């Protein structure tokens, strides 16, 4: 199926593609209520066409939804597929189409800035021989932005050199972790997860957090082991532990929530130790049986959460908050349709929090820190982050 021809595609970006003979195209102005409807309208191309974000490729195509709560952006980058910003399952990649609308647009804007190669740059070679493309529409009864399981599946023969650890880290927060790329030596077949993978570390730079002073400047934060750094604060109302500057923002968000919804308090959890991350990862199951990476489902089969690779979770940085929806008084019914969720989804960014994980309408990331961990492409050595976005995200280094 794959062509022997290779070469750059014409258009705004010069991308030297190797042995790629397909592209998935969605009309850029297509208005649809459903991801799977969009996918049925998508055209699987057998010859390359100019790579233009205005032309509606999966590389830059936009499909909108007229859901009552607003316009939803479904934009998946072919560039990202080729650069490896997807989850790897051996030689099978799955790139999620379904996501939270406003944040997805925001994240994709960030990733687009950071990952589009400069003219003349060569793409990473690990998906250089795509042999099949198929669609998995997921649950037809679920609205576009809350849909669980809508994927474009790209089956490919891996290239001889594949640095999965260096290329698959940047979207793990956004798309959830499940059975994702091996990080820190984890074997994706090693389930339940138990042996010691790498715990990421970050260096605190006080200058990036006004008001924190120099007390913790240079402090090394080890994911899941920061309880003795003096950087954590416990909130008596919510019951959560967060980084001190994150807690400042969270308390403002919680106060606004209480004003909007009298009698309700924003409750939930924040910091997770390394041990608790391992326990949570191994708890995830499907229909009562442990299935590595498939997330946790309740007795009815409803998806209730994913778990990050231990040592990489934003909760391990105390830079994420999971809303306890029941204790926080969320209205019964589809959680994505609850007024509490919709209010937080709309206004949390004003307090530096966003819903950052696909399908998890309860997981809030504190963006001044967690975006900088999850929103960058790791170098091969994992000792620094490579960013073409200038100095916008520079306050941590990883080792």
C-alpha positions in Angstrom: 0.0 0.0 0.0 2.8 2.4 0.9 4.4 4.3 -1.9 8.1 4.3 -2.6 8.0 8.0 -3.4 8.9 10.6 -0.8 9.5 14.3 -0.8 8.2 17.6 0.6 4.6 18.5 0.3 4.0 21.9 -1.2 2.2 24.5 0.9 3.0 26.8 3.9 5.2 24.1 5.5 7.9 22.2 3.7 7.7 18.7 5.2 9.9 15.9 3.8 7.5 13.0 4.2 8.8 9.5 3.7 6.7 6.8 2.2 3.4 8.4 3.3 0.7 7.9 0.7 -2.4 9.0 2.6 -3.9 11.9 4.3 -7.2 12.3 6.1 -9.1 15.4 5.1 -12.0 17.1 6.7 -13.8 20.1 5.1 -12.5 23.0 7.1 -16.0 24.6 7.6 -17.9 21.4 8.1 -20.5 21.9 10.8 -21.4 18.7 12.6 -22.8 17.6 16.0 -20.8 14.4 16.0 -17.2 13.3 15.7 -18.2 10.1 13.9 -20.3 12.2 11.5 -17.3 14.2 10.7 -15.2 11.1 10.3 -17.8 9.7 7.8 -17.5 12.8 5.8 -13.7 12.7 6.0 -11.9 11.8 2.8 -9.0 9.4 2.9 -6.6 10.7 0.3 -4.3 8.4 -1.7 -2.1 11.2 -3.0 -0.5 14.0 -1.0 -2.1 17.4 -1.3 -0.8 20.9 -0.2 -0.5 20.9 3.5 -2.5 24.0 4.5 -4.3 24.6 7.7 -7.0 26.4 5.8 -7.6 23.4 3.6 -9.0 21.2 6.3 -6.5 18.4 6.6 -6.4 16.4 9.8 -3.1 18.3 9.8 -4.9 21.5 10.3 -8.6 20.7 9.6 -11.3 22.1 11.8 -14.7 20.6 12.5 -17.1 22.6 14.6 -20.1 21.6 16.6 -23.2 23.7 17.4 -23.7 22.2 20.8 -25.7 24.5 23.1 -22.7 25.2 25.3 -20.6 26.6 22.5 -18.5 25.9 19.5 -16.2 22.9 19.8 -13.0 22.6 17.9 -11.8 19.2 16.7 -8.4 19.7 15.2 -5.8 17.0 14.9 -2.4 17.6 13.5 -1.0 15.3 10.9 2.3 16.9 11.8 1.8 15.7 15.3 1.2 12.2 14.1 4.4 12.2 12.1 6.3 13.7 15.0 5.0 11.1 17.4 2.8 13.1 19.7 0.5 10.2 20.1 0.3 7.1 22.3 2.2 4.1 21.2 1.0 0.5 21.5 3.8 -1.4 19.8 3.4 -0.5 16.2 -0.2 0.8 16.6 -0.8 4.5 17.3 -4.1 6.0 18.4 -4.7 9.7 18.1 -7.8 10.9 20.0 -10.2 13.1 18.1 -12.6 13.7 21.0 -11.7 16.3 23.6 -12.8 19.2 25.7 -13.5 22.0 23.2 -12.1 25.3 24.4 -9.1 23.8 26.1 -8.4 21.5 23.1 -8.3 24.5 20.8 -6.0 26.3 23.3 -3.7 23.3 23.7 -3.5 22.6 19.9 -2.6 26.3 19.4 0.3 25.8 21.8 1.4 22.5 20.3 1.1 23.8 16.8 3.5 26.7 17.6 5.9 24.3 19.2 6.0 21.4 16.8 5.7 22.7 13.3 9.2 22.1 11.8 11.1 24.9 10.2 11.5 24.7 6.5 14.2 22.2 5.7 13.9 20.4 9.0 13.4 16.6 8.6 10.6 14.9 10.5 11.4 12.3 13.1 11.5 9.0 11.2 9.5 6.6 13.4 6.3 6.7 11.4 7.7 6.5 7.9 5.7 3.6 6.6 2.0 3.9 7.3 0.2 0.8 6.1 -3.4 1.2 7.2 -5.8 3.8 8.5 -9.0 2.9 10.2 -11.7 4.7 12.2 -13.2 3.8 15.6 -16.3 5.9 16.1 -16.8 5.2 19.8 -20.1 5.6 21.5 -22.7 7.0 19.1 -24.9 8.2 21.9 -22.3 10.6 23.4 -22.0 14.3 22.3 -18.9 15.3 20.4 -16.9 16.9 23.1 -17.6 14.3 25.8 -17.2 11.3 23.6 -15.1 8.5 24.9 -13.2 6.4 22.4 -13.2 8.2 19.0 -9.9 7.5 17.4 -8.1 7.6 14.2 -6.0 4.4 14.3 -2.8 4.5 12.3 -1.1 1.2 11.9 2.5 1.6 11.0 5.7 -0.3 10.7 8.1 1.3 13.1 11.3 2.8 11.7 14.6 1.3 12.8 15.3 4.1 15.3 12.4 5.0 17.5 12.9 7.3 20.5 9.5 6.9 22.0 10.4 8.3 25.4 11.6 11.6 23.9 8.8 12.1 21.4 5.6 10.9 23.1 5.7 12.8 26.4 4.2 16.1 25.3 0.6 15.1 25.0 0.3 12.7 27.9 -1.6 15.2 30.1 -4.0 16.2 27.4 -4.9 12.8 26.1 -4.6 10.8 29.3 -2.0 8.2 30.0 -3.5 4.8 30.0 -1.2 2.4 28.2 0.9 5.1 26.8 4.5 5.4 25.6 7.1 3.8 27.8 8.5 6.5 30.1 11.5 5.9 32.3 11.9 2.3 31.2 8.4 1.1 31.7 7.5 -1.9 29.7 3.9 -1.4 28.3 3.3 -5.1 28.7 4.3 -4.9 32.4 0.9 -4.9 34.1 0.2 -4.3 36.8 2.8 -1.6 36.9 5.2 -2.0 39.8 8.8 -1.8 39.0 10.8 1.4 39.4 10.4 3.7 36.4 12.0 7.2 36.3 10.4 9.8 38.5 10.7 13.2 36.8 12.4 16.0 38.7 12.0 19.7 38.3 14.0 22.7 39.6 12.0 25.4 41.3 12.7 28.9 39.9 11.3 31.5 42.3 11.5 34.3 39.7 8.7 32.6 37.7 6.3 32.7 40.7 5.9 36.3 42.0 5.4 36.5 45.7 7.1 33.2 46.6 10.5 34.8 47.3 13.8 33.0 47.2 13.0 30.5 49.9 12.6 27.5 47.5 14.7 28.8 44.6 16.7 25.9 43.2 14.7 23.3 45.1 14.6 20.0 43.3 11.1 18.6 43.1 10.9 14.9 42.6 7.5 13.8 41.3 5.5 12.2 44.1 8.1 13.1 46.7 7.7 16.8 47.5 5.9 16.6 50.8 9.0 17.6 52.7 10.0 20.6 50.5 7.8 23.2 52.3 6.1 24.0 49.0 2.8 22.3 49.8 -0.3 23.9 51.3 -3.3 22.1 52.6 -6.7 23.7 52.1 -9.1 22.9 54.9 -12.2 23.6 52.8 -11.4 21.4 49.8 -9.2 18.9 51.6 -6.6 19.2 48.9 -2.8 19.8 48.9 -1.3 21.9 46.2 1.8 23.9 45.5 1.6 27.2 47.5 1.2 29.5 44.5 -1.2 27.0 42.9 -3.3 27.1 46.1 -3.4 30.9 45.9 -5.1 30.6 42.5 -7.3 27.7 43.6 -8.7 29.5 46.6 -9.7 32.3 44.3 -11.4 29.8 41.9 -13.1 28.1 44.9 -14.4 31.4 46.2 -15.8 32.4 42.8 -17.4 28.9 42.7 -19.1 29.4 46.0 -20.4 32.8 44.9 -21.8 31.4 41.7 -23.3 28.3 43.4 -24.4 29.3 46.9 -24.1 26.5 49.5 -21.7 24.5 47.4 -17.9 24.1 48.1 -15.3 23.0 45.6 -13.9 19.8 47.1 -11.4 17.2 45.8 -7.9 16.0 45.9 -4.5 17.4 44.7 -1.1 16.1 45.5 -0.4 12.4 45.1 2.7 10.6 46.4 4.6 8.2 44.2 3.2 5.2 46.1 -0.3 6.4 45.6 0.3 6.9 41.9 1.4 3.3 41.6 -1.7 2.1 43.6 -4.0 4.2 41.4 -2.4 3.0 38.2 -2.9 -0.6 39.2 -6.5 0.0 40.3 -7.7 0.8 36.7 -9.9 -1.9 35.3 -12.6 -2.7 32.7 -15.7 -4.6 33.5 -14.3 -5.9 36.7 -11.1 -7.2 35.2 -7.7 -5.4 35.2 -6.9 -4.3 31.6 -3.7 -2.4 31.5 -4.1 1.2 30.3 -7.9 1.0 29.5 -8.8 3.2 32.4 -11.3 2.5 35.1 -15.0 1.9 34.4 -17.8 1.5 36.8 -20.2 -1.4 37.0 -22.3 0.0 34.1 -19.2 0.3 31.9 -19.0 4.1 32.2 -15.5 5.5 32.0 -14.4 7.0 35.3 -10.8 7.8 34.8 -7.3 7.1 33.6 -4.0 6.9 35.5 -0.7 8.5 34.6 2.5 6.5 34.5 3.7 6.7 38.1 6.3 9.4 38.5 4.9 11.6 35.7 1.5 12.6 37.0 0.7 16.3 37.4 -0.7 15.3 40.8 2.8 14.3 41.7 3.9 18.0 41.2 0.9 19.1 43.4 -0.1 21.0 40.2 -3.4 19.3 39.5 -6.8 19.2 41.3 -9.5 16.5 40.8 -13.0 17.8 41.6 -15.0 15.5 43.9 -18.2 16.1 41.9 -20.6 14.7 44.4 -19.1 16.5 47.4 -18.9 19.7 45.3 -22.6 19.5 44.6 -22.5 18.9 40.9 -26.0 18.5 39.4 -27.0 14.9 38.6 -26.9 13.7 35.0 -24.2 13.9 32.4 -21.3 15.6 34.2 -20.3 17.5 31.1 -23.8 19.0 30.9 -23.8 20.1 34.5 -23.9 23.9 35.1 -21.1 23.5 37.6 -18.8 21.9 35.0 -19.7 24.3 32.3 -19.0 27.3 34.6 -15.6 25.9 35.7 -14.8 25.0 32.1 -15.5 28.6 31.0 -13.9 30.6 33.8 -11.2 28.4 35.4 -8.6 29.7 33.0 -9.1 33.1 34.7 -7.6 31.5 37.8 -4.8 29.6 35.9 -6.6 26.3 35.9 -7.9 24.3 32.9 -9.4 20.9 32.3 -6.4 19.3 30.7 -7.1 15.6 30.3 -9.3 14.1 27.6 -12.6 12.7 29.0 -11.9 13.7 32.6 -14.3 16.5 33.4 -13.0 16.7 36.9 -9.2 17.0 36.4 -7.9 20.6 36.6 -4.3 21.4 35.8 -2.6 24.5 37.2 -1.1 25.8 34.0 1.8 28.0 35.2 3.6 24.7 36.2 1.9 21.7 34.6 1.7 23.1 31.1 5.4 23.6 31.2 5.9 19.9 32.2 3.4 18.4 29.7 3.4 21.0 26.9 7.0 20.6 25.8 8.9 18.1 23.6 11.5 16.3 25.7 15.0 16.1 24.4 16.5 12.7 23.8 18.4 12.8 27.1 15.3 14.1 29.1 17.7 16.6 30.6 16.2 19.7 29.0 13.1 20.8 27.1 13.1 21.9 23.5 10.7 24.7 22.7 10.3 26.8 19.6 7.9 29.1 21.5 10.6 31.3 22.8 10.9 32.0 26.5 7.2 31.6 27.3 7.8 28.4 29.2 11.2 28.3 30.9 10.7 28.0 34.6 11.7 24.4 35.0 14.3 21.9 33.8 13.8 18.2 33.9 16.5 15.6 34.7 
